[in-house]
Amino acid sequence: MLVLALETATRVAGVALISEGKVQKEIFLHYRQTHSQTLMVMVDEVLKECEVGLNQIDAVAVSIGPGSFTGLRIGLATAKGLAMGSGKPIVGIPTLDALAYNACLFRGTVCPVLDARKDEVYTAFYKSDGSCMELVDRYRVCSPRALVDDVRTRATDGVVFLGDGAVRYREFLQQTLGDVAVWVPGNLAFPRASSVGLLAWHKLRGGGIDDARSIVPVYIRLSEAETRLGLGAM
């Protein structure tokens, strides 16, 4: 089974091809260029180097948030176009699930943290047994201080942090949590298309697919424009 996976939920852009549960090719780009400039170029490169045509893949996987509103829309629109254009199923993977999966070999509590701006983060808590990851809390948006308070009530034996939010607030988390805070290596700190693809591959094996026409991003909170509309400012 071949799964083409896209990751655009943060400033990181990623494309990966998963073959029978193994990463065949992955491109990871953390640079100033926008996803609209780079994503299809990366898709074309991955397929070309793996000598795979779009008609040969079995599904398109995409990170569906939370994350950057613009990035999520670009990724999902691209995934929908690829899936519907090739007649293949689409599989949406929550971004926090995919990010947590980067630390699946760790045993204990895993806390992916994405920068939500406005001095807030997107986060959730997972339990890992060293191979499987289980979500034990809802996806939510909160302040770094509220996250620290939650960590103190949940875990005292170490929490693995990863994500651009953990990078941004690392000094604060380290100062307030001390040795409880554990950090992944830099290559695992950001969302990876390969993790999106591997989770999608497992989901597909269980018969899980999404409707390309109705799948939507997981935003958690309203966009700035929607907030202003709700307040009557527009």
N, C-alpha and C positions, 0 to 999 in steps of 0.2 A: 504494500500500500504506500503510495506516494502522497505526501501532504506538503503543499506550499504554504508557508507561514509568514505573516506580516506583523511587524511591531512598530507602531507609530504613536504610542500613548504619551511619550515624553519627548525630549529633544533628541533622544536616540532613535535612529531609524535602523530597522533590521529586516532582513529577508533570509529565510532558511528553507531548505528542502529536506524533509524527513522521509527516509526509506525504511520500511519495516522496523520502526522504532529506533532508528539510528540516524544521527545527523550526517547527511551526505555533503551538504555545503551550507555555509552561513556567511553572510556579510553583515558587519556591525559598523555603523557610522555614527560617531558622536562629534558633530562638527556644526558650523554655522549655517550650512545650507538647509533650505526648507525641505520638508518631506515631499512637497509637490514637485520639487526639482529632482529629487534623488530616487524616489521609491520605485517607479517603473523601470528606471535604468538598472537598479539593483535586481529587480525581478528578472529582467532580460538577461543579466549577467549570470545569475544563479542557474537559470534554465539552460542557457547556452553552454556553460562550463560543465554541467552535468549531462549534457546531450539529451535533454528531456524537452518534449514539446508540451505546450499547455494542455493539449488534448490527452496527454498521457498521465497527468496527475489525477488523483482520486478525490481530492478535496482541497479547498482553500481555507486556511485557518487565519484568524485575525484577533488581535488584542482589542477588547471592547471597552476598556476603562475600569476604573476612573483614570483621569489623566487630563492632558491638554485637550480642550474642546476642539480646537482646529486640527490637531494631530489625529484625534480619534475619527473625526469626520473624513479626513483624507484617507486614512487606513481602511475604514469601513467602506467608503465609496469605491476604493480601488478593489477591495476584496469582493464586493458585490459584482462589480463589472467583470472581474476575472471569472467568478463562479457562474454567473448567469450567461456570460459570453461563451463559456466552454461547456455549459450544461452540467457542471459539477456541484456537489453540495458545499455549503459553507458551514464553518464551525467557529463560534465565538467563544473566546476564552477570557475571563476577567483578568485584567492586568495584574492585580494584586496576587491572584493565584499563580500566574506565570512567574512573577517576580519571586514569590516565596519558593517556588520550585527550584530556583537557582541554589537554594540551601537545603535541598532535600536529603543530603547525606548527613546533615547535622541531626543529632538526637535532642529533642527538647522543644522549646518555644521559639518560633520564628515570627518576626515582625517586619514585614515589608512596609516601607514608609515612602510615599511619593509627595513631592512638593506641590501643594495645592495653591501656593501663593497666598497673599493676604494674611501672612503669618499663621497659616494652617497647613495641615498635612492630611493626605488620604492614607488610611491604614487599616489593618485587621490583624488578628492573632491566629496562628496556626500551631498545631502540634505535629512534630515529625518523629517517626520511629527509625529514621535512618534510610528509609526507602519510600515510604508513603507520607503524604502531607494531608492533614485534615484541618479544615477551617473550623475554628471554635468560637468565632465571634462574627458579627456582621461587618460589612464594609462601612466605614464611616469617615467623616471629616471632622477634625478637631484641632485644637492648638497643641503645640509641642508640650506645654505644661500639662494639659489634660492627658496626653499620651503617657507621660512619665508617671502621673498618678495612677493610671490604669496598670502600667507595668508593675508598679510596686505592690498592687493588690493581687497580681496574677502569678508572678514568678520571682523567685529569689535565687535561683540556681543558674542564672544566665539566660539572656535573650539575644538571639541573633538578629541584628539590624542590617537592612540592606535597602537600596533605593536612593534616588536623588534627594529625597527629603532627609534620609538618614545622613547623607553626605553633607547637606547644607547645615543640619542641626547637630552634627556630630559632637562639637565641643560642648554644647549645652547638655546633650544626652550623657556624655562622658562625665561631666562635672556633677550631674544630679544623680546618676545611677551607679557611677563607679565601676567596679568589677562585674556588676550584673550585665553591663552592656558588652556584647561580643560583636565583632565586625568581620564580614566576609572579605576575601581578597577583592582587589579592584576589578578584576575581570568578571566578577559575579555581582557587582554592586548595582548594575543597571538592568532594565528589562532586556531580555534576549528573545529574538524570534525563534530560536531553537527550543526554548522552553514552551513557548506558545504552541509550536508544532508538535512537540512530544506529548503535551497534555491533550491536544486535539486528536492525535493518533490513538491514544488510549480511549478517549471519548467515542471516537468512531468505531472502535472495536466493540464497544458496548451498544452500538446502534444510535448514538447521539449525534444529531445534526440540527441545524437551525434553518429557518425559512429566510432565504436571501431577501425576500421582499419586506419582511417585517422585523428583522433583527435591527436593534438600535443600540447605541452606546450606553454604557452605565456611567452616568454623570455624577450621581450622588447629590450634587447641589446645582442650583440654577446658574446659568451663565450670567455674566455681567449685564447683558442686554435684557435677559428675562427678568433679572432682579429689578432693573430700572423700570421695566414695563409694569411689574407688579406694584411698584411704589408710585406709579403714575408720573414718572419723570420723563417719559418719552411720548 
